[in-house]
Amino acid sequence: MAEHVGLCADAPLGCPCRGDATIHEDRSRALSEARATDEAVECPECGGPATSVSITSWGNCRACRTAHSRSTHPLRW
């Protein structure tokens, strides 16, 4: 946990705690459990295979996350 209230070391990984230790501990426990399993799970958006860590962290697979990112922030050349 970071020292500053509202900042979390896992914020880039999608941690929604904003400094709340209870939320952070629940999130850390869920990620630890997801890392312990190596089996592929189904993405709730597209139905494709995804890792359990990806689903726990972001809620969808990498392909869905990339598609969403490109739709909200298109590449400009």
C-alpha positions in Angstrom: 0.0 0.0 0.0 1.3 3.4 -0.8 1.9 6.0 1.9 -0.3 8.7 0.3 -4.1 8.4 0.8 -5.8 7.8 -2.5 -2.8 6.4 -4.2 -2.1 2.7 -4.5 0.9 0.9 -6.0 -1.5 -1.4 -7.8 -3.5 1.5 -9.4 -2.0 0.8 -12.8 -3.3 -2.7 -12.5 -6.8 -1.5 -12.0 -7.0 -1.5 -8.2 -10.1 0.5 -7.2 -9.1 0.9 -3.5 -8.2 4.7 -3.6 -6.4 4.1 -0.3 -9.1 2.0 1.4 -7.2 -0.9 3.1 -10.3 -3.2 3.2 -10.9 -2.9 -0.6 -7.2 -3.3 -1.3 -6.9 -6.5 0.8 -10.0 -8.0 -1.0 -8.6 -7.1 -4.4 -5.2 -8.5 -3.5 -6.7 -11.7 -2.2 -8.7 -12.1 -5.5 -5.6 -11.5 -7.6 -3.6 -14.0 -5.6 -6.3 -16.6 -6.1 -6.4 -15.9 -9.8 -2.6 -16.2 -10.1 -2.8 -19.6 -8.3 -4.9 -21.0 -11.1 -3.4 -21.5 -14.5 -6.5 -22.6 -16.3 -8.1 -20.5 -19.1 -11.5 -19.0 -18.4 -14.1 -17.6 -20.7 -14.2 -13.8 -21.4 -17.7 -12.4 -20.4 -17.7 -10.1 -23.4 -16.6 -12.1 -26.3 -16.6 -15.7 -25.0 -13.0 -16.3 -26.0 -10.3 -17.8 -23.8 -8.6 -15.5 -21.2 -6.5 -15.8 -18.1 -8.2 -15.6 -14.8 -5.8 -12.8 -13.8 -7.0 -10.8 -16.8 -10.6 -11.3 -15.9 -10.0 -10.5 -12.3 -8.0 -7.4 -13.0 -9.8 -5.8 -16.0 -13.1 -7.8 -16.3 -12.4 -8.9 -19.9 -9.7 -10.4 -22.1 -6.9 -8.5 -23.7 -8.5 -8.4 -27.2 -11.7 -6.9 -25.7 -9.7 -4.4 -23.7 -7.6 -3.4 -26.8 -10.8 -3.0 -28.9 -12.4 -0.8 -26.2 -9.2 1.3 -25.9 -9.1 1.8 -29.7 -12.7 2.8 -29.8 -12.3 5.4 -27.1 -8.7 6.6 -28.1 -8.2 5.9 -31.8 -4.7 6.0 -33.2 -4.0 9.3 -35.0 -1.4 9.3 -37.8 
